[in-house]
């Protein structure tokens, strides 16, 4: 038997109605705190959840105990797309039995975190990201494609990649 992937359709409708009635309800400030444990091992804390370990592979001088920051970025992107797929399917009354989002990204890390000798004007970070989505459910191919396209178009993380946010940083000396 195939598992059915479900969320609270009434709750989704309430969220949608609240956002339509008062668009400010959709604006949130998210927080995370990252603390270096040792070397390139970092614990990241979000809300009251268990901390997430983020590290580096041996090729990047880490101990290979956790995904690196770029891999967690791809994971966040894939997870955001998956959430959007399920929400869009639920909104349309489509029952999904499979959501898989495979992420792959080409990245330039030649600057070695700013300590390398790289040419001025070099673009660092992800150069290209590819996403392969597999869906199964009780809808025809055209409907599944519409669900996919809408989820991609409205994904906050996809849109952060497409139209990056500003990043401001302040330093506190302790």
BASETOR-772743 format. One line per field, with one value per residue: residue in three letters; x, y, z of N, C-alpha, C in turn. Coordinates in Angstrom, 3 decimals. Atoms other than C-alpha are relative to their C-alpha. Layout:
N
rest: c(Ala / ...) .
n_X: c(X / ...) .
n_Y: c(Y / ...) .
n_Z: c(Z / ...) .
ca_X: c(X / ...) .
ca_Y: c(Y / ...) .
ca_Z: c(Z / ...) .
c_X: c(X / ...) .
c_Y: c(Y / ...) .
c_Z: c(Z / ...) .
//
This chain:
174
rest: c(Unk / Unk / Unk / Unk / Unk / Unk / Unk / Unk / Unk / Unk / Unk / Unk / Unk / Unk / Unk / Unk / Unk / Unk / Unk / Unk / Unk / Unk / Unk / Unk / Unk / Unk / Unk / Unk / Unk / Unk / Unk / Unk / Unk / Unk / Unk / Unk / Unk / Unk / Unk / Unk / Unk / Unk / Unk / Unk / Unk / Unk / Unk / Unk / Unk / Unk / Unk / Unk / Unk / Unk / Unk / Unk / Unk / Unk / Unk / Unk / Unk / Unk / Unk / Unk / Unk / Unk / Unk / Unk / Unk / Unk / Unk / Unk / Unk / Unk / Unk / Unk / Unk / Unk / Unk / Unk / Unk / Unk / Unk / Unk / Unk / Unk / Unk / Unk / Unk / Unk / Unk / Unk / Unk / Unk / Unk / Unk / Unk / Unk / Unk / Unk / Unk / Unk / Unk / Unk / Unk / Unk / Unk / Unk / Unk / Unk / Unk / Unk / Unk / Unk / Unk / Unk / Unk / Unk / Unk / Unk / Unk / Unk / Unk / Unk / Unk / Unk / Unk / Unk / Unk / Unk / Unk / Unk / Unk / Unk / Unk / Unk / Unk / Unk / Unk / Unk / Unk / Unk / Unk / Unk / Unk / Unk / Unk / Unk / Unk / Unk / Unk / Unk / Unk / Unk / Unk / Unk / Unk / Unk / Unk / Unk / Unk / Unk / Unk / Unk / Unk / Unk / Unk / Unk / Unk / Unk / Unk / Unk / Unk / Unk) .
n_X: c(0.843 / -0.741 / 0.367 / 0.568 / -0.644 / 1.094 / -0.089 / 1.306 / 0.550 / 0.712 / -1.039 / -0.583 / 0.986 / -0.023 / -1.224 / 0.185 / 1.004 / -0.601 / -0.992 / 0.737 / 0.667 / -1.020 / -1.282 / -1.095 / -0.104 / -0.953 / -1.366 / -0.583 / -1.446 / -0.499 / -1.277 / -0.851 / -1.275 / -1.024 / -1.113 / -1.085 / -0.291 / -1.451 / -0.338 / 1.110 / 1.252 / 0.874 / 1.347 / 0.953 / 1.191 / 1.196 / 1.102 / -0.335 / -0.266 / -1.349 / -0.939 / -0.447 / -1.443 / -0.426 / -1.452 / -0.642 / -0.623 / -1.463 / -0.616 / 0.074 / -0.622 / 0.940 / -0.058 / 1.015 / 1.021 / 1.290 / 0.030 / -0.620 / 0.994 / 0.569 / 0.905 / 1.217 / 0.748 / 0.746 / 1.028 / 1.059 / 0.684 / 0.811 / 1.077 / 0.969 / 0.742 / 0.864 / 1.112 / 0.863 / 0.695 / 1.077 / 1.007 / 0.735 / 0.824 / 1.093 / 0.910 / 0.747 / 0.719 / -0.769 / -0.696 / -1.310 / -0.549 / -1.461 / -0.676 / -1.462 / -0.651 / -1.445 / -0.674 / -1.391 / -0.448 / -1.400 / -0.412 / -1.387 / -0.532 / -1.436 / -0.544 / -0.354 / 0.571 / -0.620 / -1.434 / -0.677 / -0.379 / 0.933 / 0.100 / 1.046 / 1.229 / 0.388 / 1.281 / -0.124 / 1.263 / 0.645 / 0.037 / 1.209 / 0.657 / 0.954 / 0.951 / 0.809 / 1.146 / 0.812 / 1.300 / 1.005 / 1.236 / 1.241 / 0.288 / -0.631 / -1.319 / 0.134 / 0.263 / -1.251 / -0.927 / 0.463 / -0.366 / -1.458 / -0.353 / 0.449 / -0.874 / -1.293 / 0.187 / 0.316 / -0.895 / -0.841 / -1.431 / -0.310 / -0.043 / -1.212 / -1.058 / 0.217 / -0.097 / -0.609 / 0.259 / -1.180 / -0.567 / -0.731 / -0.680 / -0.651 / -0.978 / -0.106 / -1.249 / 0.290) .
n_Y: c(-1.183 / -1.245 / -1.003 / -1.247 / -1.153 / -0.921 / -1.089 / -0.491 / -0.852 / -1.121 / -0.894 / -0.670 / -0.986 / -1.105 / -0.783 / -0.739 / -1.056 / -1.018 / -0.757 / -0.843 / -1.033 / -0.868 / 0.450 / -0.097 / 1.247 / 0.880 / -0.510 / 0.515 / -0.060 / 1.298 / -0.128 / 1.162 / -0.356 / 1.003 / -0.063 / 0.883 / 0.992 / 0.177 / 0.087 / -0.402 / 0.580 / -1.058 / 0.364 / -1.051 / 0.079 / -0.625 / 0.108 / 0.888 / 1.304 / 0.534 / -0.691 / 0.671 / -0.033 / -0.360 / 0.105 / 0.021 / 1.283 / -0.028 / -0.791 / -1.399 / -0.048 / 0.372 / 1.384 / 0.757 / 0.459 / -0.618 / -0.740 / -1.327 / -1.066 / -0.011 / 1.150 / -0.306 / -0.954 / 0.810 / 0.715 / -0.973 / -0.266 / 1.172 / 0.112 / -1.065 / 0.421 / 1.105 / -0.587 / -0.690 / 1.003 / 0.590 / -1.038 / -0.254 / 1.175 / 0.003 / -1.093 / 0.419 / 1.243 / 1.108 / 0.810 / 0.453 / 1.185 / -0.061 / -1.258 / 0.071 / -1.176 / 0.206 / -1.272 / 0.065 / -1.360 / -0.268 / -1.073 / -0.447 / -0.299 / -0.189 / -1.075 / 0.599 / -0.836 / -1.319 / 0.052 / 0.407 / -1.040 / 0.088 / -1.243 / -0.950 / 0.124 / 1.400 / 0.334 / 1.171 / 0.616 / 0.832 / -0.535 / 0.596 / 0.990 / 0.813 / 0.665 / 1.029 / 0.300 / 1.163 / -0.015 / 1.012 / -0.293 / 0.295 / -1.063 / 0.214 / -0.610 / -1.453 / -0.540 / 0.127 / -1.020 / -1.292 / 0.000 / -0.205 / -1.351 / -0.958 / 0.150 / -0.616 / -1.448 / -0.645 / 0.443 / -1.069 / 0.289 / -0.147 / -1.428 / -0.558 / 0.286 / -0.775 / -1.421 / 0.096 / -0.987 / -0.709 / 0.584 / -0.976 / 0.671 / -0.850 / 0.737 / -0.262 / 0.521 / 0.510) .
n_Z: c(0.000 / 0.106 / -0.994 / 0.494 / -0.615 / -0.315 / -0.982 / -0.423 / 1.065 / -0.621 / -0.513 / 1.163 / 0.442 / -0.982 / 0.244 / 1.246 / -0.216 / -0.872 / 0.773 / 0.940 / -0.789 / -0.594 / 0.537 / -0.969 / -0.766 / 0.679 / -0.155 / -1.233 / -0.165 / -0.425 / -0.695 / -0.216 / -0.636 / 0.270 / -0.936 / 0.390 / -1.020 / 0.139 / 1.418 / 0.859 / -0.528 / -0.507 / -0.427 / 0.318 / -0.839 / 0.562 / -0.966 / -1.108 / 0.595 / -0.208 / 0.887 / 1.217 / 0.213 / 1.347 / 0.024 / 1.313 / 0.311 / -0.125 / 1.077 / -0.416 / -1.316 / -1.050 / -0.467 / 0.731 / -0.937 / 0.284 / 1.268 / -0.090 / 0.162 / 1.355 / 0.096 / -0.761 / 0.823 / 0.967 / -0.756 / -0.296 / 1.265 / 0.316 / -0.979 / 0.273 / 1.190 / -0.412 / -0.756 / 0.966 / 0.815 / -0.799 / -0.245 / 1.243 / 0.286 / -0.976 / 0.377 / 1.191 / -0.271 / 0.564 / -0.985 / 0.465 / -0.657 / 0.091 / 0.301 / -0.110 / 0.579 / 0.048 / 0.233 / 0.442 / 0.261 / 0.336 / -0.894 / 0.083 / -1.337 / 0.207 / -0.834 / -1.283 / -1.067 / -0.028 / -0.289 / 1.226 / 0.956 / 1.117 / 0.770 / -0.368 / 0.772 / 0.153 / -0.618 / -0.853 / -0.375 / 1.011 / 1.358 / 0.571 / -0.838 / 0.745 / -0.878 / 0.672 / -0.849 / 0.365 / -0.680 / 0.329 / -0.691 / 0.707 / 0.974 / 1.300 / 0.177 / 0.122 / -1.334 / -0.763 / 0.520 / -0.529 / -1.423 / -0.011 / 0.454 / -1.002 / -1.178 / 0.337 / 0.142 / -1.271 / -1.069 / -0.550 / 0.142 / 1.430 / 0.304 / -0.601 / 0.969 / 1.228 / -0.343 / -1.336 / -1.048 / -0.482 / -1.226 / -0.806 / -1.092 / -0.982 / -0.791 / -1.432 / -0.543 / -1.337) .
ca_X: c(0.000 / 1.254 / 1.331 / -0.726 / 1.023 / -1.343 / -1.490 / -4.398 / -6.415 / -8.599 / -5.507 / -4.019 / -7.230 / -7.165 / -3.550 / -4.423 / -7.514 / -5.635 / -2.865 / -5.411 / -7.292 / -4.159 / -0.981 / 1.158 / 0.355 / 2.614 / 5.652 / 7.874 / 11.369 / 13.090 / 16.062 / 18.925 / 22.088 / 25.249 / 27.989 / 31.362 / 31.949 / 35.504 / 37.290 / 34.642 / 31.975 / 29.078 / 25.880 / 22.946 / 19.998 / 16.514 / 13.569 / 13.491 / 14.430 / 17.412 / 20.517 / 21.686 / 25.302 / 26.875 / 30.451 / 32.741 / 34.044 / 37.732 / 38.503 / 37.528 / 39.419 / 36.419 / 35.758 / 32.898 / 30.451 / 27.674 / 26.520 / 28.379 / 26.675 / 26.222 / 24.701 / 22.308 / 21.361 / 20.413 / 18.534 / 16.600 / 15.769 / 14.560 / 12.525 / 10.878 / 9.910 / 8.518 / 6.397 / 5.083 / 4.235 / 2.204 / 0.465 / -0.463 / -1.693 / -3.765 / -5.255 / -6.337 / -7.765 / -5.033 / -3.722 / -0.005 / 1.630 / 5.187 / 7.230 / 10.948 / 13.094 / 16.674 / 18.961 / 22.288 / 24.312 / 27.523 / 29.468 / 32.665 / 34.558 / 37.942 / 38.286 / 38.734 / 36.508 / 38.341 / 41.834 / 42.628 / 44.090 / 41.194 / 40.751 / 38.751 / 35.143 / 34.984 / 31.497 / 31.450 / 28.779 / 26.291 / 26.587 / 23.739 / 21.222 / 19.244 / 16.183 / 14.514 / 11.028 / 9.182 / 5.480 / 2.866 / -0.760 / -4.352 / -4.081 / -3.233 / 0.151 / -1.057 / -2.383 / 0.821 / 2.829 / 0.682 / 1.221 / 4.969 / 5.141 / 3.129 / 5.252 / 8.444 / 7.069 / 5.971 / 8.775 / 10.401 / 13.740 / 13.636 / 12.891 / 15.770 / 18.074 / 16.517 / 16.373 / 18.858 / 18.144 / 20.469 / 22.791 / 23.895 / 26.418 / 27.519 / 30.444 / 30.462 / 33.853 / 33.578) .
ca_Y: c(0.000 / 3.460 / 6.061 / 9.178 / 12.483 / 14.825 / 18.121 / 19.869 / 21.255 / 23.388 / 24.817 / 25.588 / 27.371 / 29.405 / 30.424 / 31.466 / 33.419 / 35.180 / 36.186 / 37.514 / 39.456 / 40.848 / 40.470 / 41.468 / 38.094 / 36.437 / 38.532 / 36.908 / 37.316 / 33.962 / 33.437 / 30.984 / 31.017 / 29.186 / 28.416 / 27.013 / 23.804 / 23.150 / 23.395 / 23.573 / 21.878 / 24.249 / 23.768 / 25.761 / 26.445 / 27.221 / 27.870 / 25.227 / 22.388 / 20.098 / 21.771 / 20.917 / 19.994 / 21.614 / 20.901 / 20.345 / 17.281 / 16.281 / 17.924 / 21.221 / 20.497 / 19.177 / 15.891 / 14.769 / 14.523 / 16.623 / 18.331 / 21.514 / 24.925 / 24.705 / 21.232 / 22.443 / 25.294 / 22.745 / 20.761 / 23.884 / 24.585 / 21.030 / 21.015 / 24.331 / 22.994 / 19.805 / 21.827 / 23.945 / 20.876 / 19.331 / 22.615 / 23.223 / 19.658 / 19.869 / 23.196 / 21.592 / 18.507 / 16.295 / 13.441 / 12.835 / 9.509 / 10.497 / 13.681 / 13.485 / 16.527 / 15.887 / 18.903 / 19.419 / 22.595 / 23.763 / 25.948 / 27.993 / 27.918 / 28.825 / 31.852 / 29.503 / 31.614 / 34.806 / 33.589 / 32.433 / 34.433 / 34.977 / 37.499 / 40.631 / 40.464 / 36.658 / 35.363 / 32.948 / 30.561 / 28.570 / 29.151 / 26.832 / 24.737 / 21.893 / 20.351 / 17.093 / 16.619 / 13.300 / 13.340 / 10.612 / 11.046 / 10.937 / 13.659 / 13.734 / 14.862 / 18.371 / 18.968 / 17.638 / 19.960 / 22.942 / 21.995 / 21.799 / 25.089 / 26.940 / 25.521 / 26.619 / 30.076 / 30.749 / 29.081 / 31.601 / 29.789 / 29.484 / 33.203 / 33.942 / 32.227 / 34.071 / 37.476 / 37.318 / 39.114 / 41.744 / 40.515 / 42.933 / 41.900 / 43.571 / 42.565 / 42.300 / 41.925 / 39.787) .
ca_Z: c(0.000 / -0.876 / 1.872 / 1.331 / 2.008 / 3.832 / 5.669 / 7.369 / 4.435 / 6.724 / 8.407 / 4.994 / 4.012 / 7.271 / 6.633 / 3.105 / 4.152 / 6.954 / 4.554 / 2.031 / 4.720 / 6.362 / 4.254 / 7.247 / 8.880 / 6.313 / 7.216 / 9.815 / 11.172 / 11.389 / 13.670 / 13.903 / 15.995 / 14.962 / 17.470 / 16.465 / 18.393 / 17.152 / 13.842 / 11.142 / 13.318 / 13.990 / 15.944 / 14.627 / 16.916 / 15.594 / 17.918 / 20.659 / 18.315 / 18.685 / 17.256 / 13.745 / 13.186 / 10.133 / 9.132 / 6.176 / 4.346 / 4.623 / 1.260 / 2.910 / 6.156 / 8.075 / 9.851 / 7.554 / 10.460 / 8.936 / 5.736 / 4.892 / 4.696 / 0.924 / 1.184 / 3.877 / 1.548 / -1.116 / 1.537 / 2.552 / -1.087 / -1.683 / 1.522 / 0.672 / -2.750 / -1.170 / 1.285 / -1.592 / -3.661 / -0.847 / -0.038 / -3.689 / -4.140 / -0.957 / -2.068 / -5.351 / -3.655 / -5.131 / -3.010 / -3.453 / -2.674 / -3.553 / -3.407 / -4.121 / -4.737 / -5.832 / -5.658 / -7.409 / -7.518 / -9.138 / -6.750 / -6.913 / -3.625 / -5.080 / -2.806 / 0.186 / 2.469 / 1.536 / 2.363 / -1.175 / -4.017 / -6.397 / -9.169 / -8.385 / -9.493 / -9.289 / -8.566 / -5.639 / -4.488 / -6.487 / -10.207 / -11.175 / -9.277 / -10.790 / -9.236 / -10.257 / -8.827 / -8.864 / -8.003 / -7.842 / -6.950 / -8.067 / -10.722 / -14.396 / -15.704 / -16.567 / -13.036 / -11.454 / -13.731 / -12.645 / -8.978 / -9.632 / -11.518 / -8.864 / -6.031 / -7.792 / -8.607 / -5.012 / -3.042 / -0.667 / -0.907 / -4.721 / -4.855 / -2.481 / -4.981 / -7.910 / -6.183 / -3.324 / -0.080 / 1.289 / 4.035 / 6.726 / 9.331 / 12.537 / 14.705 / 18.478 / 20.129 / 23.242) .
c_X: c(0.885 / -0.491 / -0.532 / 0.659 / -1.063 / 0.455 / -1.435 / -0.532 / -0.737 / 0.998 / 0.666 / -0.929 / -0.028 / 1.236 / -0.161 / -0.975 / 0.557 / 0.985 / -0.687 / -0.645 / 0.997 / 1.380 / 1.155 / 0.147 / 1.001 / 1.441 / 0.535 / 1.488 / 0.430 / 1.370 / 0.701 / 1.287 / 0.969 / 1.184 / 1.062 / 0.344 / 1.506 / 0.300 / -1.126 / -1.310 / -0.810 / -1.344 / -0.901 / -1.293 / -1.130 / -1.156 / 0.445 / 0.293 / 1.400 / 0.947 / 0.379 / 1.513 / 0.269 / 1.515 / 0.561 / 0.556 / 1.526 / 0.696 / -0.006 / 0.407 / -0.947 / 0.127 / -1.095 / -1.113 / -1.386 / 0.049 / 0.681 / -1.053 / -0.642 / -0.954 / -1.281 / -0.841 / -0.818 / -1.125 / -1.173 / -0.818 / -0.917 / -1.178 / -1.078 / -0.853 / -0.975 / -1.227 / -0.977 / -0.779 / -1.187 / -1.106 / -0.838 / -0.898 / -1.210 / -1.039 / -0.877 / -0.804 / 0.683 / 0.709 / 1.312 / 0.430 / 1.526 / 0.424 / 1.482 / 0.583 / 1.506 / 0.659 / 1.449 / 0.430 / 1.478 / 0.418 / 1.469 / 0.440 / 1.497 / 0.602 / 0.390 / -0.378 / 0.696 / 1.475 / 0.800 / 0.323 / -0.891 / -0.081 / -1.147 / -1.211 / -0.462 / -1.309 / 0.176 / -1.370 / -0.573 / -0.076 / -1.275 / -0.540 / -1.031 / -0.841 / -0.789 / -1.091 / -0.713 / -1.258 / -0.824 / -1.236 / -1.197 / -0.416 / 0.709 / 1.310 / -0.080 / -0.227 / 1.251 / 1.028 / -0.396 / 0.346 / 1.492 / 0.350 / -0.401 / 0.890 / 1.356 / -0.138 / -0.159 / 0.893 / 0.848 / 1.497 / 0.421 / 0.134 / 1.178 / 1.195 / -0.131 / 0.161 / 0.571 / -0.363 / 1.287 / 0.481 / 0.807 / 0.626 / 0.623 / 0.936 / -0.069 / 1.307 / -0.247 / 1.295) .
c_Y: c(1.242 / 0.966 / 1.247 / 1.133 / 1.057 / 1.098 / 0.422 / 0.989 / 1.205 / 1.021 / 0.777 / 1.094 / 1.200 / 0.875 / 0.889 / 1.158 / 1.114 / 0.866 / 0.929 / 1.170 / 1.018 / -0.475 / 0.073 / -1.279 / -0.961 / 0.437 / -0.395 / 0.308 / -1.345 / 0.184 / -1.344 / 0.508 / -1.147 / 0.238 / -1.002 / -0.917 / -0.281 / -0.154 / 0.551 / -0.665 / 1.125 / -0.582 / 1.195 / -0.264 / 0.797 / -0.278 / -0.862 / -1.418 / -0.480 / 0.709 / -0.856 / 0.148 / 0.311 / -0.006 / 0.140 / -1.397 / 0.106 / 0.848 / 1.492 / 0.145 / -0.301 / -1.458 / -0.883 / -0.523 / 0.557 / 0.666 / 1.352 / 1.079 / 0.032 / -1.157 / 0.251 / 1.042 / -0.739 / -0.768 / 0.927 / 0.302 / -1.169 / -0.160 / 1.046 / -0.367 / -1.117 / 0.508 / 0.681 / -0.962 / -0.583 / 1.019 / 0.251 / -1.178 / -0.033 / 1.052 / -0.386 / -1.273 / -1.221 / -0.729 / -0.489 / -1.215 / -0.013 / 1.423 / -0.269 / 1.205 / -0.230 / 1.314 / -0.254 / 1.420 / 0.061 / 1.232 / 0.325 / 0.401 / 0.299 / 1.105 / -0.496 / 0.936 / 1.358 / -0.004 / -0.432 / 1.198 / -0.145 / 1.339 / 0.889 / -0.220 / -1.435 / -0.243 / -1.291 / -0.558 / -0.827 / 0.739 / -0.485 / -1.030 / -0.706 / -0.795 / -1.002 / -0.415 / -1.226 / 0.040 / -1.204 / 0.342 / -0.262 / 1.113 / -0.321 / 0.791 / 1.527 / 0.653 / -0.074 / 1.037 / 1.386 / 0.131 / 0.285 / 1.447 / 1.057 / -0.057 / 0.652 / 1.524 / 0.701 / -0.431 / 1.159 / -0.258 / 0.056 / 1.480 / 0.703 / -0.253 / 0.892 / 1.498 / 0.079 / 1.158 / 0.746 / -0.699 / 1.088 / -0.746 / 1.042 / -0.870 / 0.448 / -0.628 / -0.381 / -0.197) .
c_Z: c(0.000 / 1.066 / -0.689 / 0.769 / 0.244 / 0.956 / 0.308 / -1.045 / 0.573 / 0.557 / -1.121 / -0.499 / 0.952 / -0.202 / -1.228 / 0.178 / 0.880 / -0.775 / -1.014 / 0.724 / 0.536 / -0.455 / 1.005 / 0.825 / -0.626 / 0.158 / 1.362 / 0.025 / 0.550 / 0.623 / 0.081 / 0.627 / -0.238 / 0.926 / -0.457 / 1.165 / 0.053 / -1.478 / -0.848 / 0.405 / 0.645 / 0.401 / -0.285 / 0.749 / -0.645 / 0.951 / 1.170 / -0.490 / 0.368 / -0.970 / -1.208 / -0.105 / -1.462 / 0.013 / -1.402 / -0.248 / 0.131 / -1.077 / 0.324 / 1.467 / 1.152 / 0.376 / -0.602 / 0.901 / -0.299 / -1.376 / 0.166 / -0.263 / -1.386 / -0.205 / 0.787 / -0.726 / -1.046 / 0.696 / 0.325 / -1.253 / -0.363 / 0.942 / -0.232 / -1.217 / 0.362 / 0.768 / -0.957 / -0.877 / 0.766 / 0.278 / -1.253 / -0.371 / 0.931 / -0.365 / -1.193 / 0.225 / -0.588 / 1.138 / -0.617 / 0.805 / -0.050 / -0.336 / 0.213 / -0.709 / 0.096 / -0.394 / -0.403 / -0.334 / -0.327 / 0.780 / -0.226 / 1.400 / -0.077 / 0.860 / 1.392 / 1.144 / 0.126 / 0.335 / -1.221 / -0.869 / -1.227 / -0.712 / 0.491 / -0.897 / -0.202 / 0.737 / 0.790 / 0.315 / -1.126 / -1.326 / -0.693 / 0.982 / -0.868 / 0.988 / -0.832 / 0.981 / -0.559 / 0.854 / -0.434 / 0.820 / -0.883 / -0.966 / -1.311 / -0.088 / -0.061 / 1.369 / 0.865 / -0.456 / 0.521 / 1.485 / 0.132 / -0.328 / 1.022 / 1.242 / -0.245 / -0.036 / 1.343 / 1.159 / 0.520 / -0.204 / -1.472 / -0.332 / 0.660 / -0.916 / -1.227 / 0.222 / 1.408 / 0.929 / 0.320 / 1.275 / 0.695 / 1.160 / 0.935 / 0.821 / 1.445 / 0.472 / 1.450 / 0.776) .
//
